């Protein structure tokens, strides 16, 4: 993310970073999304759905 000063982050941004880090590096591995869930997420990211 290349944040020069973590003090500049909002609490929401910091929480999101921590959640993503814990998800990527935690002991429990989340199941991957189904193809339908993935397609819905892609469409939402594109602003279609």
PDB file of N, CA, C, O and CB in Angstrom:
ATOM      1  N   UNK A   1       0.824  -1.186   0.000  1.00  0.00           N
ATOM      2  CA  UNK A   1       0.000   0.000   0.000  1.00  0.00           C
ATOM      3  C   UNK A   1       0.867   1.247   0.000  1.00  0.00           C
ATOM      4  O   UNK A   1       0.403   2.323  -0.378  1.00  0.00           O
ATOM      5  CB  UNK A   1      -0.937  -0.001   1.198  1.00  0.00           C
ATOM      6  N   UNK A   2       2.102   1.119   0.413  1.00  0.00           N
ATOM      7  CA  UNK A   2       3.060   2.227   0.379  1.00  0.00           C
ATOM      8  C   UNK A   2       2.572   3.458   1.133  1.00  0.00           C
ATOM      9  O   UNK A   2       2.595   4.567   0.598  1.00  0.00           O
ATOM     10  CB  UNK A   2       3.357   2.602  -1.052  1.00  0.00           C
ATOM     11  N   UNK A   3       2.138   3.269   2.354  1.00  0.00           N
ATOM     12  CA  UNK A   3       1.717   4.387   3.189  1.00  0.00           C
ATOM     13  C   UNK A   3       2.942   4.887   3.939  1.00  0.00           C
ATOM     14  O   UNK A   3       3.549   4.146   4.711  1.00  0.00           O
ATOM     15  CB  UNK A   3       0.570   3.970   4.180  1.00  0.00           C
ATOM     16  N   UNK A   4       3.303   6.139   3.712  1.00  0.00           N
ATOM     17  CA  UNK A   4       4.499   6.697   4.337  1.00  0.00           C
ATOM     18  C   UNK A   4       4.312   6.857   5.842  1.00  0.00           C
ATOM     19  O   UNK A   4       5.260   6.672   6.606  1.00  0.00           O
ATOM     20  CB  UNK A   4       4.849   8.044   3.707  1.00  0.00           C
ATOM     21  N   UNK A   5       3.108   7.196   6.273  1.00  0.00           N
ATOM     22  CA  UNK A   5       2.848   7.413   7.692  1.00  0.00           C
ATOM     23  C   UNK A   5       1.528   6.731   8.035  1.00  0.00           C
ATOM     24  O   UNK A   5       0.462   7.193   7.628  1.00  0.00           O
ATOM     25  CB  UNK A   5       2.807   8.944   8.042  1.00  0.00           C
ATOM     26  N   UNK A   6       1.601   5.631   8.783  1.00  0.00           N
ATOM     27  CA  UNK A   6       0.367   4.915   9.108  1.00  0.00           C
ATOM     28  C   UNK A   6      -0.580   5.768   9.940  1.00  0.00           C
ATOM     29  O   UNK A   6      -1.767   5.455  10.031  1.00  0.00           O
ATOM     30  CB  UNK A   6       0.687   3.629   9.851  1.00  0.00           C
ATOM     31  N   UNK A   7      -0.080   6.834  10.545  1.00  0.00           N
ATOM     32  CA  UNK A   7      -0.937   7.745  11.290  1.00  0.00           C
ATOM     33  C   UNK A   7      -1.905   8.499  10.393  1.00  0.00           C
ATOM     34  O   UNK A   7      -2.883   9.069  10.876  1.00  0.00           O
ATOM     35  CB  UNK A   7      -0.096   8.723  12.060  1.00  0.00           C
ATOM     36  N   UNK A   8      -1.640   8.507   9.085  1.00  0.00           N
ATOM     37  CA  UNK A   8      -2.526   9.176   8.135  1.00  0.00           C
ATOM     38  C   UNK A   8      -3.739   8.324   7.773  1.00  0.00           C
ATOM     39  O   UNK A   8      -4.680   8.824   7.157  1.00  0.00           O
ATOM     40  CB  UNK A   8      -1.761   9.532   6.878  1.00  0.00           C
ATOM     41  N   UNK A   9      -3.731   7.036   8.149  1.00  0.00           N
ATOM     42  CA  UNK A   9      -4.843   6.148   7.823  1.00  0.00           C
ATOM     43  C   UNK A   9      -6.014   6.387   8.767  1.00  0.00           C
ATOM     44  O   UNK A   9      -5.830   6.701   9.943  1.00  0.00           O
ATOM     45  CB  UNK A   9      -4.397   4.679   7.888  1.00  0.00           C
ATOM     46  N   UNK A  10      -7.221   6.234   8.230  1.00  0.00           N
ATOM     47  CA  UNK A  10      -8.398   6.295   9.091  1.00  0.00           C
ATOM     48  C   UNK A  10      -8.519   4.962   9.824  1.00  0.00           C
ATOM     49  O   UNK A  10      -7.866   3.985   9.459  1.00  0.00           O
ATOM     50  CB  UNK A  10      -9.697   6.608   8.264  1.00  0.00           C
ATOM     51  N   UNK A  11      -9.346   4.927  10.846  1.00  0.00           N
ATOM     52  CA  UNK A  11      -9.552   3.687  11.587  1.00  0.00           C
ATOM     53  C   UNK A  11     -10.139   2.613  10.672  1.00  0.00           C
ATOM     54  O   UNK A  11      -9.780   1.441  10.783  1.00  0.00           O
ATOM     55  CB  UNK A  11     -10.477   3.926  12.799  1.00  0.00           C
ATOM     56  N   UNK A  12     -11.031   3.002   9.776  1.00  0.00           N
ATOM     57  CA  UNK A  12     -11.624   2.053   8.839  1.00  0.00           C
ATOM     58  C   UNK A  12     -10.596   1.468   7.885  1.00  0.00           C
ATOM     59  O   UNK A  12     -10.614   0.269   7.606  1.00  0.00           O
ATOM     60  CB  UNK A  12     -12.726   2.722   8.051  1.00  0.00           C
ATOM     61  N   UNK A  13      -9.697   2.313   7.384  1.00  0.00           N
ATOM     62  CA  UNK A  13      -8.648   1.827   6.488  1.00  0.00           C
ATOM     63  C   UNK A  13      -7.726   0.863   7.228  1.00  0.00           C
ATOM     64  O   UNK A  13      -7.366  -0.190   6.701  1.00  0.00           O
ATOM     65  CB  UNK A  13      -7.839   3.005   5.908  1.00  0.00           C
ATOM     66  N   UNK A  14      -7.348   1.227   8.444  1.00  0.00           N
ATOM     67  CA  UNK A  14      -6.455   0.378   9.235  1.00  0.00           C
ATOM     68  C   UNK A  14      -7.121  -0.964   9.535  1.00  0.00           C
ATOM     69  O   UNK A  14      -6.474  -2.007   9.455  1.00  0.00           O
ATOM     70  CB  UNK A  14      -6.058   1.085  10.551  1.00  0.00           C
ATOM     71  N   UNK A  15      -8.409  -0.943   9.881  1.00  0.00           N
ATOM     72  CA  UNK A  15      -9.141  -2.179  10.159  1.00  0.00           C
ATOM     73  C   UNK A  15      -9.202  -3.073   8.924  1.00  0.00           C
ATOM     74  O   UNK A  15      -9.033  -4.288   9.026  1.00  0.00           O
ATOM     75  CB  UNK A  15     -10.558  -1.862  10.648  1.00  0.00           C
ATOM     76  N   UNK A  16      -9.443  -2.475   7.758  1.00  0.00           N
ATOM     77  CA  UNK A  16      -9.508  -3.247   6.516  1.00  0.00           C
ATOM     78  C   UNK A  16      -8.164  -3.886   6.201  1.00  0.00           C
ATOM     79  O   UNK A  16      -8.113  -5.035   5.760  1.00  0.00           O
ATOM     80  CB  UNK A  16      -9.952  -2.356   5.352  1.00  0.00           C
ATOM     81  N   UNK A  17      -7.082  -3.161   6.420  1.00  0.00           N
ATOM     82  CA  UNK A  17      -5.746  -3.705   6.176  1.00  0.00           C
ATOM     83  C   UNK A  17      -5.483  -4.876   7.115  1.00  0.00           C
ATOM     84  O   UNK A  17      -4.975  -5.915   6.693  1.00  0.00           O
ATOM     85  CB  UNK A  17      -4.666  -2.613   6.358  1.00  0.00           C
ATOM     86  N   UNK A  18      -5.827  -4.708   8.383  1.00  0.00           N
ATOM     87  CA  UNK A  18      -5.604  -5.781   9.365  1.00  0.00           C
ATOM     88  C   UNK A  18      -6.436  -7.014   9.044  1.00  0.00           C
ATOM     89  O   UNK A  18      -5.945  -8.138   9.149  1.00  0.00           O
ATOM     90  CB  UNK A  18      -5.934  -5.288  10.778  1.00  0.00           C
ATOM     91  N   UNK A  19      -7.708  -6.813   8.648  1.00  0.00           N
ATOM     92  CA  UNK A  19      -8.551  -7.956   8.288  1.00  0.00           C
ATOM     93  C   UNK A  19      -7.975  -8.700   7.091  1.00  0.00           C
ATOM     94  O   UNK A  19      -7.933  -9.931   7.087  1.00  0.00           O
ATOM     95  CB  UNK A  19      -9.983  -7.494   7.982  1.00  0.00           C
ATOM     96  N   UNK A  20      -7.532  -7.965   6.079  1.00  0.00           N
ATOM     97  CA  UNK A  20      -6.977  -8.600   4.884  1.00  0.00           C
ATOM     98  C   UNK A  20      -5.681  -9.335   5.215  1.00  0.00           C
ATOM     99  O   UNK A  20      -5.447 -10.433   4.711  1.00  0.00           O
ATOM    100  CB  UNK A  20      -6.729  -7.553   3.785  1.00  0.00           C
ATOM    101  N   UNK A  21      -4.842  -8.743   6.051  1.00  0.00           N
ATOM    102  CA  UNK A  21      -3.588  -9.392   6.434  1.00  0.00           C
ATOM    103  C   UNK A  21      -3.878 -10.671   7.203  1.00  0.00           C
ATOM    104  O   UNK A  21      -3.271 -11.709   6.940  1.00  0.00           O
ATOM    105  CB  UNK A  21      -2.712  -8.441   7.280  1.00  0.00           C
ATOM    106  N   UNK A  22      -4.809 -10.601   8.158  1.00  0.00           N
ATOM    107  CA  UNK A  22      -5.157 -11.782   8.944  1.00  0.00           C
ATOM    108  C   UNK A  22      -5.759 -12.873   8.072  1.00  0.00           C
ATOM    109  O   UNK A  22      -5.508 -14.057   8.299  1.00  0.00           O
ATOM    110  CB  UNK A  22      -6.129 -11.410  10.053  1.00  0.00           C
ATOM    111  N   UNK A  23      -6.542 -12.490   7.087  1.00  0.00           N
ATOM    112  CA  UNK A  23      -7.142 -13.473   6.183  1.00  0.00           C
ATOM    113  C   UNK A  23      -6.068 -14.153   5.347  1.00  0.00           C
ATOM    114  O   UNK A  23      -6.126 -15.362   5.119  1.00  0.00           O
ATOM    115  CB  UNK A  23      -8.185 -12.806   5.269  1.00  0.00           C
ATOM    116  N   UNK A  24      -5.094 -13.383   4.892  1.00  0.00           N
ATOM    117  CA  UNK A  24      -4.040 -13.933   4.042  1.00  0.00           C
ATOM    118  C   UNK A  24      -3.025 -14.755   4.824  1.00  0.00           C
ATOM    119  O   UNK A  24      -2.477 -15.722   4.297  1.00  0.00           O
ATOM    120  CB  UNK A  24      -3.331 -12.819   3.315  1.00  0.00           C
ATOM    121  N   UNK A  25      -2.768 -14.383   6.074  1.00  0.00           N
ATOM    122  CA  UNK A  25      -1.691 -15.013   6.825  1.00  0.00           C
ATOM    123  C   UNK A  25      -2.163 -15.813   8.028  1.00  0.00           C
ATOM    124  O   UNK A  25      -1.339 -16.360   8.760  1.00  0.00           O
ATOM    125  CB  UNK A  25      -0.733 -13.976   7.278  1.00  0.00           C
ATOM    126  N   UNK A  26      -3.452 -15.893   8.246  1.00  0.00           N
ATOM    127  CA  UNK A  26      -3.974 -16.621   9.398  1.00  0.00           C
ATOM    128  C   UNK A  26      -3.869 -18.124   9.209  1.00  0.00           C
ATOM    129  O   UNK A  26      -3.608 -18.609   8.108  1.00  0.00           O
ATOM    130  CB  UNK A  26      -5.417 -16.234   9.654  1.00  0.00           C
ATOM    131  N   UNK A  27      -4.077 -18.853  10.295  1.00  0.00           N
ATOM    132  CA  UNK A  27      -3.985 -20.310  10.236  1.00  0.00           C
ATOM    133  C   UNK A  27      -5.172 -20.932   9.522  1.00  0.00           C
ATOM    134  O   UNK A  27      -5.007 -21.906   8.787  1.00  0.00           O
ATOM    135  CB  UNK A  27      -3.876 -20.880  11.631  1.00  0.00           C
ATOM    136  N   UNK A  28      -6.359 -20.391   9.722  1.00  0.00           N
ATOM    137  CA  UNK A  28      -7.531 -20.957   9.060  1.00  0.00           C
ATOM    138  C   UNK A  28      -7.627 -20.395   7.646  1.00  0.00           C
ATOM    139  O   UNK A  28      -7.567 -19.183   7.437  1.00  0.00           O
ATOM    140  CB  UNK A  28      -8.828 -20.653   9.865  1.00  0.00           C
ATOM    141  N   UNK A  29      -7.773 -21.267   6.713  1.00  0.00           N
ATOM    142  CA  UNK A  29      -7.866 -20.859   5.314  1.00  0.00           C
ATOM    143  C   UNK A  29      -9.330 -20.823   4.892  1.00  0.00           C
ATOM    144  O   UNK A  29     -10.068 -21.792   5.072  1.00  0.00           O
ATOM    145  CB  UNK A  29      -7.058 -21.818   4.401  1.00  0.00           C
ATOM    146  N   UNK A  30      -9.726 -19.718   4.343  1.00  0.00           N
ATOM    147  CA  UNK A  30     -11.100 -19.564   3.870  1.00  0.00           C
ATOM    148  C   UNK A  30     -11.285 -20.358   2.582  1.00  0.00           C
ATOM    149  O   UNK A  30     -10.368 -20.476   1.769  1.00  0.00           O
ATOM    150  CB  UNK A  30     -11.445 -18.067   3.645  1.00  0.00           C
ATOM    151  N   UNK A  31     -12.465 -20.888   2.417  1.00  0.00           N
ATOM    152  CA  UNK A  31     -12.775 -21.614   1.188  1.00  0.00           C
ATOM    153  C   UNK A  31     -12.879 -20.613   0.041  1.00  0.00           C
ATOM    154  O   UNK A  31     -13.390 -19.509   0.227  1.00  0.00           O
ATOM    155  CB  UNK A  31     -14.097 -22.434   1.335  1.00  0.00           C
ATOM    156  N   UNK A  32     -12.403 -20.987  -1.133  1.00  0.00           N
ATOM    157  CA  UNK A  32     -12.508 -20.071  -2.267  1.00  0.00           C
ATOM    158  C   UNK A  32     -13.973 -19.889  -2.669  1.00  0.00           C
ATOM    159  O   UNK A  32     -14.799 -20.764  -2.413  1.00  0.00           O
ATOM    160  CB  UNK A  32     -11.682 -20.591  -3.465  1.00  0.00           C
ATOM    161  N   UNK A  33     -14.294 -18.766  -3.292  1.00  0.00           N
ATOM    162  CA  UNK A  33     -15.683 -18.552  -3.706  1.00  0.00           C
ATOM    163  C   UNK A  33     -16.051 -19.488  -4.854  1.00  0.00           C
ATOM    164  O   UNK A  33     -15.194 -19.933  -5.617  1.00  0.00           O
ATOM    165  CB  UNK A  33     -15.904 -17.084  -4.123  1.00  0.00           C
ATOM    166  N   UNK A  34     -17.338 -19.771  -4.953  1.00  0.00           N
ATOM    167  CA  UNK A  34     -17.804 -20.560  -6.091  1.00  0.00           C
ATOM    168  C   UNK A  34     -17.704 -19.692  -7.343  1.00  0.00           C
ATOM    169  O   UNK A  34     -17.479 -18.485  -7.253  1.00  0.00           O
ATOM    170  CB  UNK A  34     -19.274 -21.071  -5.871  1.00  0.00           C
ATOM    171  N   UNK A  35     -17.870 -20.305  -8.493  1.00  0.00           N
ATOM    172  CA  UNK A  35     -17.797 -19.528  -9.736  1.00  0.00           C
ATOM    173  C   UNK A  35     -18.884 -18.456  -9.772  1.00  0.00           C
ATOM    174  O   UNK A  35     -18.646 -17.343 -10.241  1.00  0.00           O
ATOM    175  CB  UNK A  35     -17.929 -20.456 -10.961  1.00  0.00           C
ATOM    176  N   UNK A  36     -20.069 -18.788  -9.281  1.00  0.00           N
ATOM    177  CA  UNK A  36     -21.170 -17.817  -9.275  1.00  0.00           C
ATOM    178  C   UNK A  36     -20.854 -16.650  -8.337  1.00  0.00           C
ATOM    179  O   UNK A  36     -21.090 -15.493  -8.684  1.00  0.00           O
ATOM    180  CB  UNK A  36     -22.493 -18.499  -8.850  1.00  0.00           C
ATOM    181  N   UNK A  37     -20.318 -16.953  -7.147  1.00  0.00           N
ATOM    182  CA  UNK A  37     -19.955 -15.889  -6.203  1.00  0.00           C
ATOM    183  C   UNK A  37     -18.862 -14.999  -6.788  1.00  0.00           C
ATOM    184  O   UNK A  37     -18.900 -13.778  -6.634  1.00  0.00           O
ATOM    185  CB  UNK A  37     -19.487 -16.489  -4.862  1.00  0.00           C
ATOM    186  N   UNK A  38     -17.896 -15.611  -7.455  1.00  0.00           N
ATOM    187  CA  UNK A  38     -16.813 -14.852  -8.070  1.00  0.00           C
ATOM    188  C   UNK A  38     -17.352 -13.933  -9.162  1.00  0.00           C
ATOM    189  O   UNK A  38     -16.974 -12.764  -9.239  1.00  0.00           O
ATOM    190  CB  UNK A  38     -15.753 -15.800  -8.647  1.00  0.00           C
ATOM    191  N   UNK A  39     -18.234 -14.465 -10.004  1.00  0.00           N
ATOM    192  CA  UNK A  39     -18.816 -13.657 -11.080  1.00  0.00           C
ATOM    193  C   UNK A  39     -19.593 -12.461 -10.522  1.00  0.00           C
ATOM    194  O   UNK A  39     -19.508 -11.360 -11.066  1.00  0.00           O
ATOM    195  CB  UNK A  39     -19.739 -14.520 -11.953  1.00  0.00           C
ATOM    196  N   UNK A  40     -20.344 -12.672  -9.446  1.00  0.00           N
ATOM    197  CA  UNK A  40     -21.096 -11.583  -8.818  1.00  0.00           C
ATOM    198  C   UNK A  40     -20.138 -10.532  -8.278  1.00  0.00           C
ATOM    199  O   UNK A  40     -20.377  -9.336  -8.442  1.00  0.00           O
ATOM    200  CB  UNK A  40     -22.000 -12.120  -7.684  1.00  0.00           C
ATOM    201  N   UNK A  41     -19.050 -10.963  -7.633  1.00  0.00           N
ATOM    202  CA  UNK A  41     -18.072 -10.018  -7.082  1.00  0.00           C
ATOM    203  C   UNK A  41     -17.416  -9.196  -8.187  1.00  0.00           C
ATOM    204  O   UNK A  41     -17.196  -7.996  -8.022  1.00  0.00           O
ATOM    205  CB  UNK A  41     -16.999 -10.766  -6.280  1.00  0.00           C
ATOM    206  N   UNK A  42     -17.106  -9.834  -9.305  1.00  0.00           N
ATOM    207  CA  UNK A  42     -16.497  -9.120 -10.429  1.00  0.00           C
ATOM    208  C   UNK A  42     -17.473  -8.088 -10.987  1.00  0.00           C
ATOM    209  O   UNK A  42     -17.085  -6.955 -11.273  1.00  0.00           O
ATOM    210  CB  UNK A  42     -16.067 -10.109 -11.538  1.00  0.00           C
ATOM    211  N   UNK A  43     -18.726  -8.472 -11.141  1.00  0.00           N
ATOM    212  CA  UNK A  43     -19.724  -7.544 -11.671  1.00  0.00           C
ATOM    213  C   UNK A  43     -19.933  -6.359 -10.724  1.00  0.00           C
ATOM    214  O   UNK A  43     -20.102  -5.228 -11.178  1.00  0.00           O
ATOM    215  CB  UNK A  43     -21.056  -8.273 -11.908  1.00  0.00           C
ATOM    216  N   UNK A  44     -19.922  -6.612  -9.406  1.00  0.00           N
ATOM    217  CA  UNK A  44     -20.052  -5.515  -8.436  1.00  0.00           C
ATOM    218  C   UNK A  44     -18.855  -4.582  -8.529  1.00  0.00           C
ATOM    219  O   UNK A  44     -19.010  -3.362  -8.483  1.00  0.00           O
ATOM    220  CB  UNK A  44     -20.186  -6.067  -6.999  1.00  0.00           C
ATOM    221  N   UNK A  45     -17.663  -5.153  -8.659  1.00  0.00           N
ATOM    222  CA  UNK A  45     -16.453  -4.327  -8.753  1.00  0.00           C
ATOM    223  C   UNK A  45     -16.484  -3.458 -10.003  1.00  0.00           C
ATOM    224  O   UNK A  45     -15.953  -2.347 -10.003  1.00  0.00           O
ATOM    225  CB  UNK A  45     -15.196  -5.211  -8.757  1.00  0.00           C
ATOM    226  N   UNK A  46     -17.097  -3.956 -11.058  1.00  0.00           N
ATOM    227  CA  UNK A  46     -17.207  -3.188 -12.304  1.00  0.00           C
ATOM    228  C   UNK A  46     -18.361  -2.194 -12.256  1.00  0.00           C
ATOM    229  O   UNK A  46     -18.501  -1.355 -13.146  1.00  0.00           O
ATOM    230  CB  UNK A  46     -17.389  -4.130 -13.491  1.00  0.00           C
ATOM    231  N   UNK A  47     -19.184  -2.289 -11.218  1.00  0.00           N
ATOM    232  CA  UNK A  47     -20.309  -1.374 -11.084  1.00  0.00           C
ATOM    233  C   UNK A  47     -21.525  -1.780 -11.883  1.00  0.00           C
ATOM    234  O   UNK A  47     -22.421  -0.966 -12.106  1.00  0.00           O
ATOM    235  CB  UNK A  47     -19.896  -0.016 -11.490  1.00  0.00           C
ATOM    236  N   UNK A  48     -21.571  -3.031 -12.321  1.00  0.00           N
ATOM    237  CA  UNK A  48     -22.681  -3.499 -13.142  1.00  0.00           C
ATOM    238  C   UNK A  48     -23.844  -3.960 -12.276  1.00  0.00           C
ATOM    239  O   UNK A  48     -25.001  -3.690 -12.595  1.00  0.00           O
ATOM    240  CB  UNK A  48     -22.227  -4.633 -14.058  1.00  0.00           C
ATOM    241  N   UNK A  49     -23.546  -4.649 -11.189  1.00  0.00           N
ATOM    242  CA  UNK A  49     -24.617  -5.213 -10.352  1.00  0.00           C
ATOM    243  C   UNK A  49     -24.860  -4.361  -9.139  1.00  0.00           C
ATOM    244  O   UNK A  49     -25.725  -4.681  -8.323  1.00  0.00           O
ATOM    245  CB  UNK A  49     -24.280  -6.632  -9.921  1.00  0.00           C
TER     246      UNK A  49
END
